[in-house]
Amino acid sequence: MSPEHAEHIAILALGWLAEDDDLLSVFLGASGAQADGLRAQAKDPAFLASVLEFLTMDDAWVIAFCDANQLKYEDPLAARYALPGAEAVHWT
């Protein structure tokens, strides 16, 4: 997946989170982001990665997000791996 497509998916995810006040509140608390700064932060690939990191913590969120956006269930995680900070760790 290209970084550009991954960013697009992350922006969709951010919009999806913003539609649910309770879930957005949990995201803001977990990420330390401020609601009034989301639009500006949406331009930062590292912030977008944090959106996908949060979303992929719960299968129910992934399913609901993907169903709402006609995406494959594996797309959010694939997008997460295409953004900064998700380099593969090799233990051997």
HTML snippet that shows the backbone in 3Dmol.js (N, CA, C, O; Angstrom):
<script src="https://3Dmol.org/build/3Dmol-min.js"></script>
<div id="view" style="width:600px;height:400px;position:relative"></div>
<script>
const pdb = `
ATOM      1  N   MET A   1       0.845  -1.174   0.000  1.00  0.00           N
ATOM      2  CA  MET A   1       0.000   0.000   0.000  1.00  0.00           C
ATOM      3  C   MET A   1       0.895   1.244   0.000  1.00  0.00           C
ATOM      4  O   MET A   1       1.890   1.307   0.723  1.00  0.00           O
ATOM      5  N   SER A   2       0.533   2.208  -0.804  1.00  0.00           N
ATOM      6  CA  SER A   2       1.325   3.441  -0.872  1.00  0.00           C
ATOM      7  C   SER A   2       1.054   4.297   0.369  1.00  0.00           C
ATOM      8  O   SER A   2      -0.021   4.228   0.965  1.00  0.00           O
ATOM      9  N   PRO A   3       2.045   5.100   0.742  1.00  0.00           N
ATOM     10  CA  PRO A   3       1.818   5.997   1.883  1.00  0.00           C
ATOM     11  C   PRO A   3       0.649   6.960   1.645  1.00  0.00           C
ATOM     12  O   PRO A   3      -0.070   7.309   2.582  1.00  0.00           O
ATOM     13  N   GLU A   4       0.462   7.382   0.408  1.00  0.00           N
ATOM     14  CA  GLU A   4      -0.629   8.296   0.100  1.00  0.00           C
ATOM     15  C   GLU A   4      -1.987   7.629   0.337  1.00  0.00           C
ATOM     16  O   GLU A   4      -2.892   8.233   0.914  1.00  0.00           O
ATOM     17  N   HIS A   5      -2.118   6.386  -0.109  1.00  0.00           N
ATOM     18  CA  HIS A   5      -3.378   5.656   0.104  1.00  0.00           C
ATOM     19  C   HIS A   5      -3.579   5.387   1.603  1.00  0.00           C
ATOM     20  O   HIS A   5      -4.701   5.460   2.106  1.00  0.00           O
ATOM     21  N   ALA A   6      -2.500   5.080   2.301  1.00  0.00           N
ATOM     22  CA  ALA A   6      -2.574   4.855   3.747  1.00  0.00           C
ATOM     23  C   ALA A   6      -3.038   6.126   4.463  1.00  0.00           C
ATOM     24  O   ALA A   6      -3.855   6.055   5.381  1.00  0.00           O
ATOM     25  N   GLU A   7      -2.527   7.274   4.050  1.00  0.00           N
ATOM     26  CA  GLU A   7      -2.957   8.534   4.652  1.00  0.00           C
ATOM     27  C   GLU A   7      -4.444   8.781   4.387  1.00  0.00           C
ATOM     28  O   GLU A   7      -5.160   9.268   5.261  1.00  0.00           O
ATOM     29  N   HIS A   8      -4.901   8.447   3.189  1.00  0.00           N
ATOM     30  CA  HIS A   8      -6.317   8.608   2.854  1.00  0.00           C
ATOM     31  C   HIS A   8      -7.190   7.757   3.788  1.00  0.00           C
ATOM     32  O   HIS A   8      -8.203   8.230   4.305  1.00  0.00           O
ATOM     33  N   ILE A   9      -6.788   6.510   3.994  1.00  0.00           N
ATOM     34  CA  ILE A   9      -7.537   5.633   4.899  1.00  0.00           C
ATOM     35  C   ILE A   9      -7.521   6.193   6.320  1.00  0.00           C
ATOM     36  O   ILE A   9      -8.538   6.160   7.013  1.00  0.00           O
ATOM     37  N   ALA A  10      -6.385   6.698   6.750  1.00  0.00           N
ATOM     38  CA  ALA A  10      -6.283   7.267   8.104  1.00  0.00           C
ATOM     39  C   ALA A  10      -7.167   8.499   8.260  1.00  0.00           C
ATOM     40  O   ALA A  10      -7.767   8.701   9.316  1.00  0.00           O
ATOM     41  N   ILE A  11      -7.251   9.318   7.225  1.00  0.00           N
ATOM     42  CA  ILE A  11      -8.117  10.500   7.288  1.00  0.00           C
ATOM     43  C   ILE A  11      -9.583  10.067   7.348  1.00  0.00           C
ATOM     44  O   ILE A  11     -10.381  10.663   8.072  1.00  0.00           O
ATOM     45  N   LEU A  12      -9.933   9.030   6.587  1.00  0.00           N
ATOM     46  CA  LEU A  12     -11.287   8.477   6.698  1.00  0.00           C
ATOM     47  C   LEU A  12     -11.546   7.993   8.120  1.00  0.00           C
ATOM     48  O   LEU A  12     -12.623   8.213   8.674  1.00  0.00           O
ATOM     49  N   ALA A  13     -10.545   7.328   8.709  1.00  0.00           N
ATOM     50  CA  ALA A  13     -10.687   6.814  10.076  1.00  0.00           C
ATOM     51  C   ALA A  13     -10.858   7.960  11.072  1.00  0.00           C
ATOM     52  O   ALA A  13     -11.662   7.865  11.999  1.00  0.00           O
ATOM     53  N   LEU A  14     -10.115   9.021  10.885  1.00  0.00           N
ATOM     54  CA  LEU A  14     -10.242  10.172  11.774  1.00  0.00           C
ATOM     55  C   LEU A  14     -11.642  10.770  11.674  1.00  0.00           C
ATOM     56  O   LEU A  14     -12.244  11.125  12.687  1.00  0.00           O
ATOM     57  N   GLY A  15     -12.152  10.878  10.464  1.00  0.00           N
ATOM     58  CA  GLY A  15     -13.513  11.371  10.276  1.00  0.00           C
ATOM     59  C   GLY A  15     -14.539  10.460  10.920  1.00  0.00           C
ATOM     60  O   GLY A  15     -15.510  10.921  11.518  1.00  0.00           O
ATOM     61  N   TRP A  16     -14.311   9.153  10.790  1.00  0.00           N
ATOM     62  CA  TRP A  16     -15.213   8.176  11.402  1.00  0.00           C
ATOM     63  C   TRP A  16     -15.191   8.308  12.923  1.00  0.00           C
ATOM     64  O   TRP A  16     -16.238   8.265  13.570  1.00  0.00           O
ATOM     65  N   LEU A  17     -14.000   8.466  13.490  1.00  0.00           N
ATOM     66  CA  LEU A  17     -13.891   8.656  14.942  1.00  0.00           C
ATOM     67  C   LEU A  17     -14.598   9.934  15.377  1.00  0.00           C
ATOM     68  O   LEU A  17     -15.260   9.960  16.415  1.00  0.00           O
ATOM     69  N   ALA A  18     -14.458  10.988  14.586  1.00  0.00           N
ATOM     70  CA  ALA A  18     -15.029  12.284  14.946  1.00  0.00           C
ATOM     71  C   ALA A  18     -16.552  12.251  14.973  1.00  0.00           C
ATOM     72  O   ALA A  18     -17.179  13.087  15.624  1.00  0.00           O
ATOM     73  N   GLU A  19     -17.148  11.297  14.275  1.00  0.00           N
ATOM     74  CA  GLU A  19     -18.609  11.177  14.259  1.00  0.00           C
ATOM     75  C   GLU A  19     -19.161  10.530  15.525  1.00  0.00           C
ATOM     76  O   GLU A  19     -20.368  10.578  15.765  1.00  0.00           O
ATOM     77  N   ASP A  20     -18.306   9.933  16.327  1.00  0.00           N
ATOM     78  CA  ASP A  20     -18.730   9.249  17.553  1.00  0.00           C
ATOM     79  C   ASP A  20     -18.089   9.976  18.739  1.00  0.00           C
ATOM     80  O   ASP A  20     -16.910   9.785  19.035  1.00  0.00           O
ATOM     81  N   ASP A  21     -18.879  10.805  19.406  1.00  0.00           N
ATOM     82  CA  ASP A  21     -18.337  11.634  20.495  1.00  0.00           C
ATOM     83  C   ASP A  21     -17.648  10.809  21.575  1.00  0.00           C
ATOM     84  O   ASP A  21     -16.589  11.195  22.070  1.00  0.00           O
ATOM     85  N   ASP A  22     -18.241   9.678  21.942  1.00  0.00           N
ATOM     86  CA  ASP A  22     -17.654   8.858  23.002  1.00  0.00           C
ATOM     87  C   ASP A  22     -16.317   8.268  22.562  1.00  0.00           C
ATOM     88  O   ASP A  22     -15.340   8.307  23.311  1.00  0.00           O
ATOM     89  N   LEU A  23     -16.277   7.727  21.361  1.00  0.00           N
ATOM     90  CA  LEU A  23     -15.040   7.124  20.860  1.00  0.00           C
ATOM     91  C   LEU A  23     -13.980   8.184  20.604  1.00  0.00           C
ATOM     92  O   LEU A  23     -12.800   7.963  20.875  1.00  0.00           O
ATOM     93  N   LEU A  24     -14.392   9.325  20.087  1.00  0.00           N
ATOM     94  CA  LEU A  24     -13.440  10.413  19.873  1.00  0.00           C
ATOM     95  C   LEU A  24     -12.830  10.842  21.201  1.00  0.00           C
ATOM     96  O   LEU A  24     -11.635  11.130  21.275  1.00  0.00           O
ATOM     97  N   SER A  25     -13.629  10.884  22.223  1.00  0.00           N
ATOM     98  CA  SER A  25     -13.148  11.259  23.552  1.00  0.00           C
ATOM     99  C   SER A  25     -12.091  10.269  24.045  1.00  0.00           C
ATOM    100  O   SER A  25     -11.076  10.663  24.620  1.00  0.00           O
ATOM    101  N   VAL A  26     -12.343   8.984  23.813  1.00  0.00           N
ATOM    102  CA  VAL A  26     -11.370   7.960  24.200  1.00  0.00           C
ATOM    103  C   VAL A  26     -10.075   8.144  23.405  1.00  0.00           C
ATOM    104  O   VAL A  26      -8.983   8.070  23.970  1.00  0.00           O
ATOM    105  N   PHE A  27     -10.195   8.384  22.102  1.00  0.00           N
ATOM    106  CA  PHE A  27      -9.007   8.606  21.262  1.00  0.00           C
ATOM    107  C   PHE A  27      -8.217   9.815  21.740  1.00  0.00           C
ATOM    108  O   PHE A  27      -6.994   9.752  21.864  1.00  0.00           O
ATOM    109  N   LEU A  28      -8.911  10.912  22.006  1.00  0.00           N
ATOM    110  CA  LEU A  28      -8.216  12.122  22.454  1.00  0.00           C
ATOM    111  C   LEU A  28      -7.491  11.876  23.769  1.00  0.00           C
ATOM    112  O   LEU A  28      -6.364  12.333  23.960  1.00  0.00           O
ATOM    113  N   GLY A  29      -8.136  11.162  24.664  1.00  0.00           N
ATOM    114  CA  GLY A  29      -7.497  10.852  25.938  1.00  0.00           C
ATOM    115  C   GLY A  29      -6.282   9.955  25.770  1.00  0.00           C
ATOM    116  O   GLY A  29      -5.267  10.140  26.440  1.00  0.00           O
ATOM    117  N   ALA A  30      -6.390   8.982  24.872  1.00  0.00           N
ATOM    118  CA  ALA A  30      -5.289   8.039  24.662  1.00  0.00           C
ATOM    119  C   ALA A  30      -4.127   8.666  23.907  1.00  0.00           C
ATOM    120  O   ALA A  30      -2.969   8.328  24.150  1.00  0.00           O
ATOM    121  N   SER A  31      -4.434   9.574  22.995  1.00  0.00           N
ATOM    122  CA  SER A  31      -3.386  10.139  22.137  1.00  0.00           C
ATOM    123  C   SER A  31      -2.813  11.446  22.673  1.00  0.00           C
ATOM    124  O   SER A  31      -1.705  11.838  22.308  1.00  0.00           O
ATOM    125  N   GLY A  32      -3.564  12.116  23.533  1.00  0.00           N
ATOM    126  CA  GLY A  32      -3.128  13.417  24.014  1.00  0.00           C
ATOM    127  C   GLY A  32      -3.439  14.534  23.031  1.00  0.00           C
ATOM    128  O   GLY A  32      -3.061  15.683  23.259  1.00  0.00           O
ATOM    129  N   ALA A  33      -4.120  14.213  21.945  1.00  0.00           N
ATOM    130  CA  ALA A  33      -4.487  15.218  20.948  1.00  0.00           C
ATOM    131  C   ALA A  33      -5.604  16.101  21.489  1.00  0.00           C
ATOM    132  O   ALA A  33      -6.316  15.726  22.421  1.00  0.00           O
ATOM    133  N   GLN A  34      -5.741  17.255  20.901  1.00  0.00           N
ATOM    134  CA  GLN A  34      -6.801  18.190  21.261  1.00  0.00           C
ATOM    135  C   GLN A  34      -7.807  18.256  20.110  1.00  0.00           C
ATOM    136  O   GLN A  34      -7.413  18.284  18.944  1.00  0.00           O
ATOM    137  N   ALA A  35      -9.085  18.280  20.428  1.00  0.00           N
ATOM    138  CA  ALA A  35     -10.137  18.282  19.407  1.00  0.00           C
ATOM    139  C   ALA A  35      -9.983  19.456  18.439  1.00  0.00           C
ATOM    140  O   ALA A  35     -10.193  19.299  17.236  1.00  0.00           O
ATOM    141  N   ASP A  36      -9.621  20.624  18.955  1.00  0.00           N
ATOM    142  CA  ASP A  36      -9.521  21.794  18.083  1.00  0.00           C
ATOM    143  C   ASP A  36      -8.278  21.772  17.191  1.00  0.00           C
ATOM    144  O   ASP A  36      -8.145  22.620  16.308  1.00  0.00           O
ATOM    145  N   GLY A  37      -7.380  20.833  17.401  1.00  0.00           N
ATOM    146  CA  GLY A  37      -6.187  20.740  16.569  1.00  0.00           C
ATOM    147  C   GLY A  37      -6.185  19.569  15.607  1.00  0.00           C
ATOM    148  O   GLY A  37      -5.190  19.335  14.921  1.00  0.00           O
ATOM    149  N   LEU A  38      -7.293  18.822  15.544  1.00  0.00           N
ATOM    150  CA  LEU A  38      -7.321  17.623  14.709  1.00  0.00           C
ATOM    151  C   LEU A  38      -7.109  17.924  13.234  1.00  0.00           C
ATOM    152  O   LEU A  38      -6.389  17.197  12.550  1.00  0.00           O
ATOM    153  N   ARG A  39      -7.723  18.978  12.743  1.00  0.00           N
ATOM    154  CA  ARG A  39      -7.599  19.308  11.318  1.00  0.00           C
ATOM    155  C   ARG A  39      -6.136  19.570  10.946  1.00  0.00           C
ATOM    156  O   ARG A  39      -5.667  19.101   9.909  1.00  0.00           O
ATOM    157  N   ALA A  40      -5.431  20.298  11.769  1.00  0.00           N
ATOM    158  CA  ALA A  40      -4.020  20.596  11.496  1.00  0.00           C
ATOM    159  C   ALA A  40      -3.165  19.332  11.628  1.00  0.00           C
ATOM    160  O   ALA A  40      -2.258  19.107  10.827  1.00  0.00           O
ATOM    161  N   GLN A  41      -3.456  18.517  12.632  1.00  0.00           N
ATOM    162  CA  GLN A  41      -2.669  17.302  12.845  1.00  0.00           C
ATOM    163  C   GLN A  41      -2.904  16.260  11.761  1.00  0.00           C
ATOM    164  O   GLN A  41      -2.066  15.382  11.555  1.00  0.00           O
ATOM    165  N   ALA A  42      -4.032  16.347  11.066  1.00  0.00           N
ATOM    166  CA  ALA A  42      -4.363  15.380  10.022  1.00  0.00           C
ATOM    167  C   ALA A  42      -3.395  15.466   8.845  1.00  0.00           C
ATOM    168  O   ALA A  42      -3.418  14.610   7.961  1.00  0.00           O
ATOM    169  N   LYS A  43      -2.560  16.475   8.826  1.00  0.00           N
ATOM    170  CA  LYS A  43      -1.549  16.615   7.763  1.00  0.00           C
ATOM    171  C   LYS A  43      -0.244  15.901   8.122  1.00  0.00           C
ATOM    172  O   LYS A  43       0.657  15.794   7.290  1.00  0.00           O
ATOM    173  N   ASP A  44      -0.146  15.418   9.345  1.00  0.00           N
ATOM    174  CA  ASP A  44       1.074  14.782   9.840  1.00  0.00           C
ATOM    175  C   ASP A  44       0.954  13.257   9.732  1.00  0.00           C
ATOM    176  O   ASP A  44       0.115  12.657  10.403  1.00  0.00           O
ATOM    177  N   PRO A  45       1.791  12.621   8.887  1.00  0.00           N
ATOM    178  CA  PRO A  45       1.705  11.162   8.735  1.00  0.00           C
ATOM    179  C   PRO A  45       1.872  10.399  10.051  1.00  0.00           C
ATOM    180  O   PRO A  45       1.251   9.351  10.234  1.00  0.00           O
ATOM    181  N   ALA A  46       2.687  10.900  10.954  1.00  0.00           N
ATOM    182  CA  ALA A  46       2.867  10.220  12.239  1.00  0.00           C
ATOM    183  C   ALA A  46       1.582  10.283  13.076  1.00  0.00           C
ATOM    184  O   ALA A  46       1.240   9.316  13.757  1.00  0.00           O
ATOM    185  N   PHE A  47       0.882  11.402  13.028  1.00  0.00           N
ATOM    186  CA  PHE A  47      -0.399  11.500  13.729  1.00  0.00           C
ATOM    187  C   PHE A  47      -1.422  10.565  13.093  1.00  0.00           C
ATOM    188  O   PHE A  47      -2.171   9.888  13.798  1.00  0.00           O
ATOM    189  N   LEU A  48      -1.454  10.529  11.771  1.00  0.00           N
ATOM    190  CA  LEU A  48      -2.375   9.630  11.078  1.00  0.00           C
ATOM    191  C   LEU A  48      -2.094   8.182  11.448  1.00  0.00           C
ATOM    192  O   LEU A  48      -3.014   7.374  11.577  1.00  0.00           O
ATOM    193  N   ALA A  49      -0.821   7.862  11.619  1.00  0.00           N
ATOM    194  CA  ALA A  49      -0.465   6.506  12.061  1.00  0.00           C
ATOM    195  C   ALA A  49      -1.058   6.225  13.437  1.00  0.00           C
ATOM    196  O   ALA A  49      -1.503   5.110  13.709  1.00  0.00           O
ATOM    197  N   SER A  50      -1.063   7.239  14.308  1.00  0.00           N
ATOM    198  CA  SER A  50      -1.625   7.032  15.649  1.00  0.00           C
ATOM    199  C   SER A  50      -3.140   6.806  15.586  1.00  0.00           C
ATOM    200  O   SER A  50      -3.697   6.080  16.409  1.00  0.00           O
ATOM    201  N   VAL A  51      -3.797   7.426  14.613  1.00  0.00           N
ATOM    202  CA  VAL A  51      -5.235   7.200  14.431  1.00  0.00           C
ATOM    203  C   VAL A  51      -5.482   5.738  14.089  1.00  0.00           C
ATOM    204  O   VAL A  51      -6.362   5.096  14.661  1.00  0.00           O
ATOM    205  N   LEU A  52      -4.688   5.214  13.142  1.00  0.00           N
ATOM    206  CA  LEU A  52      -4.852   3.813  12.744  1.00  0.00           C
ATOM    207  C   LEU A  52      -4.425   2.865  13.852  1.00  0.00           C
ATOM    208  O   LEU A  52      -5.020   1.801  14.025  1.00  0.00           O
ATOM    209  N   GLU A  53      -3.415   3.237  14.591  1.00  0.00           N
ATOM    210  CA  GLU A  53      -2.975   2.419  15.728  1.00  0.00           C
ATOM    211  C   GLU A  53      -4.119   2.277  16.735  1.00  0.00           C
ATOM    212  O   GLU A  53      -4.376   1.190  17.253  1.00  0.00           O
ATOM    213  N   PHE A  54      -4.791   3.382  16.998  1.00  0.00           N
ATOM    214  CA  PHE A  54      -5.930   3.359  17.916  1.00  0.00           C
ATOM    215  C   PHE A  54      -7.068   2.518  17.355  1.00  0.00           C
ATOM    216  O   PHE A  54      -7.607   1.654  18.046  1.00  0.00           O
ATOM    217  N   LEU A  55      -7.428   2.770  16.115  1.00  0.00           N
ATOM    218  CA  LEU A  55      -8.543   2.059  15.496  1.00  0.00           C
ATOM    219  C   LEU A  55      -8.341   0.552  15.513  1.00  0.00           C
ATOM    220  O   LEU A  55      -9.279  -0.202  15.772  1.00  0.00           O
ATOM    221  N   THR A  56      -7.129   0.118  15.241  1.00  0.00           N
ATOM    222  CA  THR A  56      -6.870  -1.320  15.121  1.00  0.00           C
ATOM    223  C   THR A  56      -6.731  -2.022  16.470  1.00  0.00           C
ATOM    224  O   THR A  56      -6.434  -3.216  16.518  1.00  0.00           O
ATOM    225  N   MET A  57      -6.943  -1.296  17.560  1.00  0.00           N
ATOM    226  CA  MET A  57      -6.911  -1.919  18.880  1.00  0.00           C
ATOM    227  C   MET A  57      -8.152  -2.763  19.146  1.00  0.00           C
ATOM    228  O   MET A  57      -8.140  -3.615  20.034  1.00  0.00           O
ATOM    229  N   ASP A  58      -9.217  -2.537  18.392  1.00  0.00           N
ATOM    230  CA  ASP A  58     -10.477  -3.218  18.671  1.00  0.00           C
ATOM    231  C   ASP A  58     -11.090  -3.715  17.359  1.00  0.00           C
ATOM    232  O   ASP A  58     -11.372  -2.922  16.460  1.00  0.00           O
ATOM    233  N   ASP A  59     -11.290  -5.013  17.259  1.00  0.00           N
ATOM    234  CA  ASP A  59     -11.851  -5.599  16.037  1.00  0.00           C
ATOM    235  C   ASP A  59     -13.224  -5.006  15.704  1.00  0.00           C
ATOM    236  O   ASP A  59     -13.538  -4.807  14.531  1.00  0.00           O
ATOM    237  N   ALA A  60     -14.025  -4.727  16.698  1.00  0.00           N
ATOM    238  CA  ALA A  60     -15.359  -4.166  16.449  1.00  0.00           C
ATOM    239  C   ALA A  60     -15.254  -2.794  15.785  1.00  0.00           C
ATOM    240  O   ALA A  60     -16.049  -2.464  14.905  1.00  0.00           O
ATOM    241  N   TRP A  61     -14.275  -2.001  16.207  1.00  0.00           N
ATOM    242  CA  TRP A  61     -14.074  -0.694  15.583  1.00  0.00           C
ATOM    243  C   TRP A  61     -13.641  -0.867  14.135  1.00  0.00           C
ATOM    244  O   TRP A  61     -14.138  -0.172  13.248  1.00  0.00           O
ATOM    245  N   VAL A  62     -12.721  -1.787  13.896  1.00  0.00           N
ATOM    246  CA  VAL A  62     -12.240  -2.031  12.531  1.00  0.00           C
ATOM    247  C   VAL A  62     -13.403  -2.442  11.636  1.00  0.00           C
ATOM    248  O   VAL A  62     -13.559  -1.919  10.533  1.00  0.00           O
ATOM    249  N   ILE A  63     -14.201  -3.362  12.105  1.00  0.00           N
ATOM    250  CA  ILE A  63     -15.333  -3.857  11.313  1.00  0.00           C
ATOM    251  C   ILE A  63     -16.314  -2.717  11.026  1.00  0.00           C
ATOM    252  O   ILE A  63     -16.743  -2.542   9.885  1.00  0.00           O
ATOM    253  N   ALA A  64     -16.663  -1.959  12.034  1.00  0.00           N
ATOM    254  CA  ALA A  64     -17.612  -0.855  11.844  1.00  0.00           C
ATOM    255  C   ALA A  64     -17.054   0.194  10.886  1.00  0.00           C
ATOM    256  O   ALA A  64     -17.769   0.673  10.006  1.00  0.00           O
ATOM    257  N   PHE A  65     -15.788   0.551  11.052  1.00  0.00           N
ATOM    258  CA  PHE A  65     -15.152   1.535  10.174  1.00  0.00           C
ATOM    259  C   PHE A  65     -15.101   1.037   8.738  1.00  0.00           C
ATOM    260  O   PHE A  65     -15.464   1.761   7.811  1.00  0.00           O
ATOM    261  N   CYS A  66     -14.656  -0.187   8.555  1.00  0.00           N
ATOM    262  CA  CYS A  66     -14.537  -0.735   7.203  1.00  0.00           C
ATOM    263  C   CYS A  66     -15.903  -0.880   6.543  1.00  0.00           C
ATOM    264  O   CYS A  66     -16.054  -0.578   5.359  1.00  0.00           O
ATOM    265  N   ASP A  67     -16.881  -1.330   7.284  1.00  0.00           N
ATOM    266  CA  ASP A  67     -18.233  -1.448   6.732  1.00  0.00           C
ATOM    267  C   ASP A  67     -18.774  -0.077   6.315  1.00  0.00           C
ATOM    268  O   ASP A  67     -19.428   0.045   5.279  1.00  0.00           O
ATOM    269  N   ALA A  68     -18.504   0.937   7.107  1.00  0.00           N
ATOM    270  CA  ALA A  68     -18.984   2.288   6.813  1.00  0.00           C
ATOM    271  C   ALA A  68     -18.283   2.903   5.605  1.00  0.00           C
ATOM    272  O   ALA A  68     -18.825   3.799   4.958  1.00  0.00           O
ATOM    273  N   ASN A  69     -17.071   2.419   5.300  1.00  0.00           N
ATOM    274  CA  ASN A  69     -16.274   3.014   4.223  1.00  0.00           C
ATOM    275  C   ASN A  69     -15.987   2.057   3.074  1.00  0.00           C
ATOM    276  O   ASN A  69     -15.154   2.343   2.215  1.00  0.00           O
ATOM    277  N   GLN A  70     -16.673   0.933   3.061  1.00  0.00           N
ATOM    278  CA  GLN A  70     -16.517  -0.068   2.000  1.00  0.00           C
ATOM    279  C   GLN A  70     -15.042  -0.451   1.796  1.00  0.00           C
ATOM    280  O   GLN A  70     -14.538  -0.467   0.673  1.00  0.00           O
ATOM    281  N   LEU A  71     -14.375  -0.753   2.900  1.00  0.00           N
ATOM    282  CA  LEU A  71     -12.978  -1.178   2.865  1.00  0.00           C
ATOM    283  C   LEU A  71     -12.885  -2.630   3.304  1.00  0.00           C
ATOM    284  O   LEU A  71     -13.778  -3.148   3.973  1.00  0.00           O
ATOM    285  N   LYS A  72     -11.799  -3.275   2.921  1.00  0.00           N
ATOM    286  CA  LYS A  72     -11.517  -4.622   3.413  1.00  0.00           C
ATOM    287  C   LYS A  72     -11.086  -4.506   4.872  1.00  0.00           C
ATOM    288  O   LYS A  72     -10.482  -3.513   5.277  1.00  0.00           O
ATOM    289  N   TYR A  73     -11.405  -5.529   5.649  1.00  0.00           N
ATOM    290  CA  TYR A  73     -11.082  -5.481   7.075  1.00  0.00           C
ATOM    291  C   TYR A  73      -9.571  -5.395   7.339  1.00  0.00           C
ATOM    292  O   TYR A  73      -9.162  -4.918   8.398  1.00  0.00           O
ATOM    293  N   GLU A  74      -8.761  -5.837   6.415  1.00  0.00           N
ATOM    294  CA  GLU A  74      -7.312  -5.759   6.608  1.00  0.00           C
ATOM    295  C   GLU A  74      -6.721  -4.407   6.197  1.00  0.00           C
ATOM    296  O   GLU A  74      -5.549  -4.148   6.467  1.00  0.00           O
ATOM    297  N   ASP A  75      -7.503  -3.547   5.554  1.00  0.00           N
ATOM    298  CA  ASP A  75      -6.970  -2.272   5.061  1.00  0.00           C
ATOM    299  C   ASP A  75      -6.436  -1.348   6.152  1.00  0.00           C
ATOM    300  O   ASP A  75      -5.364  -0.772   5.961  1.00  0.00           O
ATOM    301  N   PRO A  76      -7.120  -1.173   7.285  1.00  0.00           N
ATOM    302  CA  PRO A  76      -6.562  -0.265   8.296  1.00  0.00           C
ATOM    303  C   PRO A  76      -5.191  -0.697   8.814  1.00  0.00           C
ATOM    304  O   PRO A  76      -4.318   0.146   9.018  1.00  0.00           O
ATOM    305  N   LEU A  77      -4.992  -1.984   9.026  1.00  0.00           N
ATOM    306  CA  LEU A  77      -3.691  -2.444   9.511  1.00  0.00           C
ATOM    307  C   LEU A  77      -2.631  -2.327   8.416  1.00  0.00           C
ATOM    308  O   LEU A  77      -1.489  -1.959   8.691  1.00  0.00           O
ATOM    309  N   ALA A  78      -3.007  -2.639   7.185  1.00  0.00           N
ATOM    310  CA  ALA A  78      -2.058  -2.466   6.071  1.00  0.00           C
ATOM    311  C   ALA A  78      -1.671  -0.998   5.940  1.00  0.00           C
ATOM    312  O   ALA A  78      -0.510  -0.675   5.691  1.00  0.00           O
ATOM    313  N   ALA A  79      -2.647  -0.112   6.107  1.00  0.00           N
ATOM    314  CA  ALA A  79      -2.356   1.319   6.050  1.00  0.00           C
ATOM    315  C   ALA A  79      -1.441   1.722   7.199  1.00  0.00           C
ATOM    316  O   ALA A  79      -0.523   2.521   7.015  1.00  0.00           O
ATOM    317  N   ARG A  80      -1.690   1.175   8.376  1.00  0.00           N
ATOM    318  CA  ARG A  80      -0.837   1.490   9.533  1.00  0.00           C
ATOM    319  C   ARG A  80       0.611   1.134   9.249  1.00  0.00           C
ATOM    320  O   ARG A  80       1.519   1.896   9.580  1.00  0.00           O
ATOM    321  N   TYR A  81       0.827  -0.024   8.637  1.00  0.00           N
ATOM    322  CA  TYR A  81       2.189  -0.459   8.337  1.00  0.00           C
ATOM    323  C   TYR A  81       2.851   0.356   7.235  1.00  0.00           C
ATOM    324  O   TYR A  81       4.073   0.320   7.084  1.00  0.00           O
ATOM    325  N   ALA A  82       2.055   1.093   6.462  1.00  0.00           N
ATOM    326  CA  ALA A  82       2.606   1.921   5.393  1.00  0.00           C
ATOM    327  C   ALA A  82       2.989   3.318   5.870  1.00  0.00           C
ATOM    328  O   ALA A  82       3.576   4.098   5.119  1.00  0.00           O
ATOM    329  N   LEU A  83       2.657   3.629   7.115  1.00  0.00           N
ATOM    330  CA  LEU A  83       2.957   4.954   7.662  1.00  0.00           C
ATOM    331  C   LEU A  83       4.131   4.890   8.639  1.00  0.00           C
ATOM    332  O   LEU A  83       4.507   3.807   9.086  1.00  0.00           O
ATOM    333  N   PRO A  84       4.710   6.045   8.971  1.00  0.00           N
ATOM    334  CA  PRO A  84       5.894   6.074   9.839  1.00  0.00           C
ATOM    335  C   PRO A  84       5.670   5.409  11.193  1.00  0.00           C
ATOM    336  O   PRO A  84       4.585   5.490  11.769  1.00  0.00           O
ATOM    337  N   GLY A  85       6.710   4.756  11.684  1.00  0.00           N
ATOM    338  CA  GLY A  85       6.693   4.191  13.016  1.00  0.00           C
ATOM    339  C   GLY A  85       6.270   2.749  13.100  1.00  0.00           C
ATOM    340  O   GLY A  85       6.160   2.202  14.198  1.00  0.00           O
ATOM    341  N   ALA A  86       6.028   2.114  11.968  1.00  0.00           N
ATOM    342  CA  ALA A  86       5.563   0.727  11.993  1.00  0.00           C
ATOM    343  C   ALA A  86       6.575  -0.213  11.330  1.00  0.00           C
ATOM    344  O   ALA A  86       6.212  -1.237  10.751  1.00  0.00           O
ATOM    345  N   GLU A  87       7.823   0.156  11.430  1.00  0.00           N
ATOM    346  CA  GLU A  87       8.850  -0.686  10.848  1.00  0.00           C
ATOM    347  C   GLU A  87       8.798  -2.076  11.477  1.00  0.00           C
ATOM    348  O   GLU A  87       8.544  -2.229  12.672  1.00  0.00           O
ATOM    349  N   ALA A  88       9.037  -3.047  10.669  1.00  0.00           N
ATOM    350  CA  ALA A  88       9.000  -4.442  11.137  1.00  0.00           C
ATOM    351  C   ALA A  88      10.140  -4.696  12.107  1.00  0.00           C
ATOM    352  O   ALA A  88      11.273  -4.271  11.881  1.00  0.00           O
ATOM    353  N   VAL A  89       9.828  -5.390  13.182  1.00  0.00           N
ATOM    354  CA  VAL A  89      10.836  -5.777  14.169  1.00  0.00           C
ATOM    355  C   VAL A  89      11.199  -7.229  13.924  1.00  0.00           C
ATOM    356  O   VAL A  89      10.325  -8.095  13.874  1.00  0.00           O
ATOM    357  N   HIS A  90      12.480  -7.493  13.772  1.00  0.00           N
ATOM    358  CA  HIS A  90      12.946  -8.853  13.559  1.00  0.00           C
ATOM    359  C   HIS A  90      13.661  -9.307  14.844  1.00  0.00           C
ATOM    360  O   HIS A  90      14.672  -8.729  15.242  1.00  0.00           O
ATOM    361  N   TRP A  91      13.120 -10.339  15.472  1.00  0.00           N
ATOM    362  CA  TRP A  91      13.640 -10.804  16.745  1.00  0.00           C
ATOM    363  C   TRP A  91      14.758 -11.828  16.588  1.00  0.00           C
ATOM    364  O   TRP A  91      15.399 -12.200  17.571  1.00  0.00           O
ATOM    365  N   THR A  92      14.992 -12.275  15.389  1.00  0.00           N
ATOM    366  CA  THR A  92      16.049 -13.275  15.180  1.00  0.00           C
ATOM    367  C   THR A  92      17.245 -12.680  14.510  1.00  0.00           C
ATOM    368  O   THR A  92      18.225 -13.382  14.260  1.00  0.00           O
TER     369      THR A  92
END
`;
const viewer = $3Dmol.createViewer("view");
viewer.addModel(pdb, "pdb");
viewer.setStyle({}, {cartoon: {color: "spectrum"}});
viewer.zoomTo();
viewer.render();
</script>
